[in-house]
Amino acid sequence: MPHIVVEYSSNLEDHVDVGALLASLHDAAASHSSVPLAGLRTRAVKREQYVVANGDARNMFVAVIARLNGERGHGPLREIRDLLSVACSEILAPVQQQQPLAVSVEVQPIDPSMRINDNSIRDHYEELR
């Protein structure tokens, strides 16, 4: 049940294809052996109201928050964090060189005893079983 949520300032859309960023992050997470594709969900939330640093309207932000089963252990979670960070850099580094952009990537472990999963996706796609 990996969840990746990308929060971003609305002014980022003037500089980045957010869909391409999502696809890159999704693919990066899916490349890790402990991430089941059938449970992976990647989505974006555009923020219209925000203040970044000194409040200059040019300032932008991207916050990537990945929530994954904590039973994987710290090593795999750090590996996934690093894969996501590289995916962000590939898309966002050119923008960061030209514009004020703050990027953060965080992995949060989920306590499996505190969640319930109900997912029929595997039932509908042979390749995900």
PyMOL commands that place a pseudoatom at each C-alpha (Angstrom):
pseudoatom trace, name=CA, resn=MET, resi=1, chain=A, elem=C, hetatm=0, pos=[0.000, 0.000, 0.000]
pseudoatom trace, name=CA, resn=PRO, resi=2, chain=A, elem=C, hetatm=0, pos=[2.624, 2.558, -0.889]
pseudoatom trace, name=CA, resn=HIS, resi=3, chain=A, elem=C, hetatm=0, pos=[1.216, 6.044, -1.231]
pseudoatom trace, name=CA, resn=ILE, resi=4, chain=A, elem=C, hetatm=0, pos=[3.158, 8.905, -2.781]
pseudoatom trace, name=CA, resn=VAL, resi=5, chain=A, elem=C, hetatm=0, pos=[1.665, 12.369, -2.406]
pseudoatom trace, name=CA, resn=VAL, resi=6, chain=A, elem=C, hetatm=0, pos=[3.269, 15.313, -4.173]
pseudoatom trace, name=CA, resn=GLU, resi=7, chain=A, elem=C, hetatm=0, pos=[2.280, 18.694, -2.802]
pseudoatom trace, name=CA, resn=TYR, resi=8, chain=A, elem=C, hetatm=0, pos=[3.344, 21.612, -4.946]
pseudoatom trace, name=CA, resn=SER, resi=9, chain=A, elem=C, hetatm=0, pos=[2.881, 25.348, -5.288]
pseudoatom trace, name=CA, resn=SER, resi=10, chain=A, elem=C, hetatm=0, pos=[0.595, 26.308, -8.162]
pseudoatom trace, name=CA, resn=ASN, resi=11, chain=A, elem=C, hetatm=0, pos=[3.302, 28.451, -9.787]
pseudoatom trace, name=CA, resn=LEU, resi=12, chain=A, elem=C, hetatm=0, pos=[5.339, 25.295, -10.416]
pseudoatom trace, name=CA, resn=GLU, resi=13, chain=A, elem=C, hetatm=0, pos=[3.034, 24.473, -13.348]
pseudoatom trace, name=CA, resn=ASP, resi=14, chain=A, elem=C, hetatm=0, pos=[4.577, 27.359, -15.288]
pseudoatom trace, name=CA, resn=HIS, resi=15, chain=A, elem=C, hetatm=0, pos=[7.906, 25.499, -15.248]
pseudoatom trace, name=CA, resn=VAL, resi=16, chain=A, elem=C, hetatm=0, pos=[7.263, 21.764, -14.890]
pseudoatom trace, name=CA, resn=ASP, resi=17, chain=A, elem=C, hetatm=0, pos=[4.993, 19.108, -16.355]
pseudoatom trace, name=CA, resn=VAL, resi=18, chain=A, elem=C, hetatm=0, pos=[3.553, 17.829, -13.083]
pseudoatom trace, name=CA, resn=GLY, resi=19, chain=A, elem=C, hetatm=0, pos=[2.225, 14.709, -14.807]
pseudoatom trace, name=CA, resn=ALA, resi=20, chain=A, elem=C, hetatm=0, pos=[5.751, 13.841, -15.919]
pseudoatom trace, name=CA, resn=LEU, resi=21, chain=A, elem=C, hetatm=0, pos=[6.992, 14.359, -12.357]
pseudoatom trace, name=CA, resn=LEU, resi=22, chain=A, elem=C, hetatm=0, pos=[4.298, 12.004, -11.032]
pseudoatom trace, name=CA, resn=ALA, resi=23, chain=A, elem=C, hetatm=0, pos=[5.116, 9.361, -13.647]
pseudoatom trace, name=CA, resn=SER, resi=24, chain=A, elem=C, hetatm=0, pos=[8.820, 9.607, -12.833]
pseudoatom trace, name=CA, resn=LEU, resi=25, chain=A, elem=C, hetatm=0, pos=[8.189, 9.210, -9.092]
pseudoatom trace, name=CA, resn=HIS, resi=26, chain=A, elem=C, hetatm=0, pos=[5.758, 6.341, -9.643]
pseudoatom trace, name=CA, resn=ASP, resi=27, chain=A, elem=C, hetatm=0, pos=[8.238, 4.510, -11.873]
pseudoatom trace, name=CA, resn=ALA, resi=28, chain=A, elem=C, hetatm=0, pos=[11.080, 5.115, -9.420]
pseudoatom trace, name=CA, resn=ALA, resi=29, chain=A, elem=C, hetatm=0, pos=[9.122, 3.660, -6.505]
pseudoatom trace, name=CA, resn=ALA, resi=30, chain=A, elem=C, hetatm=0, pos=[7.934, 0.721, -8.609]
pseudoatom trace, name=CA, resn=SER, resi=31, chain=A, elem=C, hetatm=0, pos=[11.541, -0.092, -9.494]
pseudoatom trace, name=CA, resn=HIS, resi=32, chain=A, elem=C, hetatm=0, pos=[12.240, -1.111, -5.883]
pseudoatom trace, name=CA, resn=SER, resi=33, chain=A, elem=C, hetatm=0, pos=[11.743, -4.815, -5.256]
pseudoatom trace, name=CA, resn=SER, resi=34, chain=A, elem=C, hetatm=0, pos=[9.718, -4.232, -2.074]
pseudoatom trace, name=CA, resn=VAL, resi=35, chain=A, elem=C, hetatm=0, pos=[7.109, -1.974, -3.719]
pseudoatom trace, name=CA, resn=PRO, resi=36, chain=A, elem=C, hetatm=0, pos=[4.116, -3.870, -5.123]
pseudoatom trace, name=CA, resn=LEU, resi=37, chain=A, elem=C, hetatm=0, pos=[2.874, -2.168, -8.287]
pseudoatom trace, name=CA, resn=ALA, resi=38, chain=A, elem=C, hetatm=0, pos=[-0.739, -3.209, -7.617]
pseudoatom trace, name=CA, resn=GLY, resi=39, chain=A, elem=C, hetatm=0, pos=[-0.750, -1.247, -4.372]
pseudoatom trace, name=CA, resn=LEU, resi=40, chain=A, elem=C, hetatm=0, pos=[1.220, 1.800, -5.508]
pseudoatom trace, name=CA, resn=ARG, resi=41, chain=A, elem=C, hetatm=0, pos=[-0.714, 5.074, -5.650]
pseudoatom trace, name=CA, resn=THR, resi=42, chain=A, elem=C, hetatm=0, pos=[0.882, 8.332, -6.744]
pseudoatom trace, name=CA, resn=ARG, resi=43, chain=A, elem=C, hetatm=0, pos=[-1.015, 11.617, -6.758]
pseudoatom trace, name=CA, resn=ALA, resi=44, chain=A, elem=C, hetatm=0, pos=[-0.515, 15.352, -6.663]
pseudoatom trace, name=CA, resn=VAL, resi=45, chain=A, elem=C, hetatm=0, pos=[-2.104, 18.136, -4.677]
pseudoatom trace, name=CA, resn=LYS, resi=46, chain=A, elem=C, hetatm=0, pos=[-1.721, 21.649, -6.059]
pseudoatom trace, name=CA, resn=ARG, resi=47, chain=A, elem=C, hetatm=0, pos=[-1.596, 24.365, -3.402]
pseudoatom trace, name=CA, resn=GLU, resi=48, chain=A, elem=C, hetatm=0, pos=[-3.053, 27.689, -4.447]
pseudoatom trace, name=CA, resn=GLN, resi=49, chain=A, elem=C, hetatm=0, pos=[-2.279, 29.443, -1.168]
pseudoatom trace, name=CA, resn=TYR, resi=50, chain=A, elem=C, hetatm=0, pos=[1.216, 29.242, 0.258]
pseudoatom trace, name=CA, resn=VAL, resi=51, chain=A, elem=C, hetatm=0, pos=[4.115, 31.301, 1.516]
pseudoatom trace, name=CA, resn=VAL, resi=52, chain=A, elem=C, hetatm=0, pos=[7.642, 30.096, 0.806]
pseudoatom trace, name=CA, resn=ALA, resi=53, chain=A, elem=C, hetatm=0, pos=[10.706, 31.550, 2.529]
pseudoatom trace, name=CA, resn=ASN, resi=54, chain=A, elem=C, hetatm=0, pos=[10.658, 35.355, 2.183]
pseudoatom trace, name=CA, resn=GLY, resi=55, chain=A, elem=C, hetatm=0, pos=[7.216, 35.342, 0.556]
pseudoatom trace, name=CA, resn=ASP, resi=56, chain=A, elem=C, hetatm=0, pos=[8.453, 36.284, -2.917]
pseudoatom trace, name=CA, resn=ALA, resi=57, chain=A, elem=C, hetatm=0, pos=[5.787, 35.197, -5.412]
pseudoatom trace, name=CA, resn=ARG, resi=58, chain=A, elem=C, hetatm=0, pos=[8.446, 33.513, -7.582]
pseudoatom trace, name=CA, resn=ASN, resi=59, chain=A, elem=C, hetatm=0, pos=[9.295, 31.022, -4.847]
pseudoatom trace, name=CA, resn=MET, resi=60, chain=A, elem=C, hetatm=0, pos=[8.057, 27.485, -5.475]
pseudoatom trace, name=CA, resn=PHE, resi=61, chain=A, elem=C, hetatm=0, pos=[7.959, 24.244, -3.536]
pseudoatom trace, name=CA, resn=VAL, resi=62, chain=A, elem=C, hetatm=0, pos=[7.563, 20.529, -4.076]
pseudoatom trace, name=CA, resn=ALA, resi=63, chain=A, elem=C, hetatm=0, pos=[7.061, 18.213, -1.105]
pseudoatom trace, name=CA, resn=VAL, resi=64, chain=A, elem=C, hetatm=0, pos=[7.088, 14.494, -1.830]
pseudoatom trace, name=CA, resn=ILE, resi=65, chain=A, elem=C, hetatm=0, pos=[5.712, 12.360, 0.979]
pseudoatom trace, name=CA, resn=ALA, resi=66, chain=A, elem=C, hetatm=0, pos=[5.823, 8.590, 0.587]
pseudoatom trace, name=CA, resn=ARG, resi=67, chain=A, elem=C, hetatm=0, pos=[3.974, 6.429, 3.090]
pseudoatom trace, name=CA, resn=LEU, resi=68, chain=A, elem=C, hetatm=0, pos=[4.981, 2.760, 3.086]
pseudoatom trace, name=CA, resn=ASN, resi=69, chain=A, elem=C, hetatm=0, pos=[4.677, -0.295, 5.298]
pseudoatom trace, name=CA, resn=GLY, resi=70, chain=A, elem=C, hetatm=0, pos=[7.253, 0.193, 8.029]
pseudoatom trace, name=CA, resn=GLU, resi=71, chain=A, elem=C, hetatm=0, pos=[7.947, -3.538, 8.291]
pseudoatom trace, name=CA, resn=ARG, resi=72, chain=A, elem=C, hetatm=0, pos=[10.286, -3.171, 5.312]
pseudoatom trace, name=CA, resn=GLY, resi=73, chain=A, elem=C, hetatm=0, pos=[12.874, -1.758, 7.714]
pseudoatom trace, name=CA, resn=HIS, resi=74, chain=A, elem=C, hetatm=0, pos=[14.924, 1.426, 7.535]
pseudoatom trace, name=CA, resn=GLY, resi=75, chain=A, elem=C, hetatm=0, pos=[17.296, 0.224, 4.822]
pseudoatom trace, name=CA, resn=PRO, resi=76, chain=A, elem=C, hetatm=0, pos=[14.671, -0.343, 2.116]
pseudoatom trace, name=CA, resn=LEU, resi=77, chain=A, elem=C, hetatm=0, pos=[12.789, 2.806, 3.142]
pseudoatom trace, name=CA, resn=ARG, resi=78, chain=A, elem=C, hetatm=0, pos=[15.993, 4.846, 2.714]
pseudoatom trace, name=CA, resn=GLU, resi=79, chain=A, elem=C, hetatm=0, pos=[16.581, 3.196, -0.671]
pseudoatom trace, name=CA, resn=ILE, resi=80, chain=A, elem=C, hetatm=0, pos=[13.075, 4.179, -1.783]
pseudoatom trace, name=CA, resn=ARG, resi=81, chain=A, elem=C, hetatm=0, pos=[13.641, 7.710, -0.464]
pseudoatom trace, name=CA, resn=ASP, resi=82, chain=A, elem=C, hetatm=0, pos=[16.813, 7.934, -2.518]
pseudoatom trace, name=CA, resn=LEU, resi=83, chain=A, elem=C, hetatm=0, pos=[15.088, 6.619, -5.675]
pseudoatom trace, name=CA, resn=LEU, resi=84, chain=A, elem=C, hetatm=0, pos=[12.391, 9.282, -5.246]
pseudoatom trace, name=CA, resn=SER, resi=85, chain=A, elem=C, hetatm=0, pos=[14.992, 11.970, -4.671]
pseudoatom trace, name=CA, resn=VAL, resi=86, chain=A, elem=C, hetatm=0, pos=[16.822, 11.054, -7.882]
pseudoatom trace, name=CA, resn=ALA, resi=87, chain=A, elem=C, hetatm=0, pos=[13.526, 11.065, -9.809]
pseudoatom trace, name=CA, resn=CYS, resi=88, chain=A, elem=C, hetatm=0, pos=[12.783, 14.554, -8.469]
pseudoatom trace, name=CA, resn=SER, resi=89, chain=A, elem=C, hetatm=0, pos=[16.232, 15.801, -9.386]
pseudoatom trace, name=CA, resn=GLU, resi=90, chain=A, elem=C, hetatm=0, pos=[15.956, 14.530, -12.945]
pseudoatom trace, name=CA, resn=ILE, resi=91, chain=A, elem=C, hetatm=0, pos=[12.803, 16.600, -13.495]
pseudoatom trace, name=CA, resn=LEU, resi=92, chain=A, elem=C, hetatm=0, pos=[13.380, 19.543, -11.149]
pseudoatom trace, name=CA, resn=ALA, resi=93, chain=A, elem=C, hetatm=0, pos=[17.129, 20.279, -11.240]
pseudoatom trace, name=CA, resn=PRO, resi=94, chain=A, elem=C, hetatm=0, pos=[16.933, 22.362, -14.433]
pseudoatom trace, name=CA, resn=VAL, resi=95, chain=A, elem=C, hetatm=0, pos=[14.192, 24.478, -12.860]
pseudoatom trace, name=CA, resn=GLN, resi=96, chain=A, elem=C, hetatm=0, pos=[16.127, 24.854, -9.593]
pseudoatom trace, name=CA, resn=GLN, resi=97, chain=A, elem=C, hetatm=0, pos=[19.057, 26.273, -11.527]
pseudoatom trace, name=CA, resn=GLN, resi=98, chain=A, elem=C, hetatm=0, pos=[16.859, 29.033, -12.961]
pseudoatom trace, name=CA, resn=GLN, resi=99, chain=A, elem=C, hetatm=0, pos=[14.163, 29.595, -10.310]
pseudoatom trace, name=CA, resn=PRO, resi=100, chain=A, elem=C, hetatm=0, pos=[13.818, 29.581, -6.501]
pseudoatom trace, name=CA, resn=LEU, resi=101, chain=A, elem=C, hetatm=0, pos=[12.466, 26.091, -5.783]
pseudoatom trace, name=CA, resn=ALA, resi=102, chain=A, elem=C, hetatm=0, pos=[12.453, 24.181, -2.485]
pseudoatom trace, name=CA, resn=VAL, resi=103, chain=A, elem=C, hetatm=0, pos=[12.212, 20.399, -2.819]
pseudoatom trace, name=CA, resn=SER, resi=104, chain=A, elem=C, hetatm=0, pos=[11.756, 17.884, -0.020]
pseudoatom trace, name=CA, resn=VAL, resi=105, chain=A, elem=C, hetatm=0, pos=[11.385, 14.107, -0.093]
pseudoatom trace, name=CA, resn=GLU, resi=106, chain=A, elem=C, hetatm=0, pos=[10.202, 12.267, 3.001]
pseudoatom trace, name=CA, resn=VAL, resi=107, chain=A, elem=C, hetatm=0, pos=[9.371, 8.626, 3.637]
pseudoatom trace, name=CA, resn=GLN, resi=108, chain=A, elem=C, hetatm=0, pos=[6.960, 7.871, 6.462]
pseudoatom trace, name=CA, resn=PRO, resi=109, chain=A, elem=C, hetatm=0, pos=[6.606, 4.299, 7.726]
pseudoatom trace, name=CA, resn=ILE, resi=110, chain=A, elem=C, hetatm=0, pos=[3.053, 3.028, 8.194]
pseudoatom trace, name=CA, resn=ASP, resi=111, chain=A, elem=C, hetatm=0, pos=[2.291, 0.839, 11.193]
pseudoatom trace, name=CA, resn=PRO, resi=112, chain=A, elem=C, hetatm=0, pos=[0.564, -2.143, 9.523]
pseudoatom trace, name=CA, resn=SER, resi=113, chain=A, elem=C, hetatm=0, pos=[-1.541, -2.815, 12.623]
pseudoatom trace, name=CA, resn=MET, resi=114, chain=A, elem=C, hetatm=0, pos=[-3.208, 0.588, 12.171]
pseudoatom trace, name=CA, resn=ARG, resi=115, chain=A, elem=C, hetatm=0, pos=[-4.467, 0.176, 8.592]
pseudoatom trace, name=CA, resn=ILE, resi=116, chain=A, elem=C, hetatm=0, pos=[-6.938, -1.867, 6.615]
pseudoatom trace, name=CA, resn=ASN, resi=117, chain=A, elem=C, hetatm=0, pos=[-6.447, -2.604, 2.912]
pseudoatom trace, name=CA, resn=ASP, resi=118, chain=A, elem=C, hetatm=0, pos=[-9.203, -3.570, 0.487]
pseudoatom trace, name=CA, resn=ASN, resi=119, chain=A, elem=C, hetatm=0, pos=[-7.759, -3.724, -3.021]
pseudoatom trace, name=CA, resn=SER, resi=120, chain=A, elem=C, hetatm=0, pos=[-9.288, -5.578, -5.972]
pseudoatom trace, name=CA, resn=ILE, resi=121, chain=A, elem=C, hetatm=0, pos=[-6.798, -4.294, -8.559]
pseudoatom trace, name=CA, resn=ARG, resi=122, chain=A, elem=C, hetatm=0, pos=[-4.914, -7.612, -8.679]
pseudoatom trace, name=CA, resn=ASP, resi=123, chain=A, elem=C, hetatm=0, pos=[-8.215, -9.375, -9.466]
pseudoatom trace, name=CA, resn=HIS, resi=124, chain=A, elem=C, hetatm=0, pos=[-8.532, -7.416, -12.704]
pseudoatom trace, name=CA, resn=TYR, resi=125, chain=A, elem=C, hetatm=0, pos=[-4.973, -7.589, -14.073]
pseudoatom trace, name=CA, resn=GLU, resi=126, chain=A, elem=C, hetatm=0, pos=[-3.237, -10.908, -14.580]
pseudoatom trace, name=CA, resn=GLU, resi=127, chain=A, elem=C, hetatm=0, pos=[0.214, -9.256, -14.689]
pseudoatom trace, name=CA, resn=LEU, resi=128, chain=A, elem=C, hetatm=0, pos=[-0.255, -7.835, -11.179]
pseudoatom trace, name=CA, resn=ARG, resi=129, chain=A, elem=C, hetatm=0, pos=[-1.068, -11.135, -9.458]
for i in range(1, 129): cmd.bond("trace and resi %d" % i, "trace and resi %d" % (i + 1))
show_as sticks, trace
zoom trace
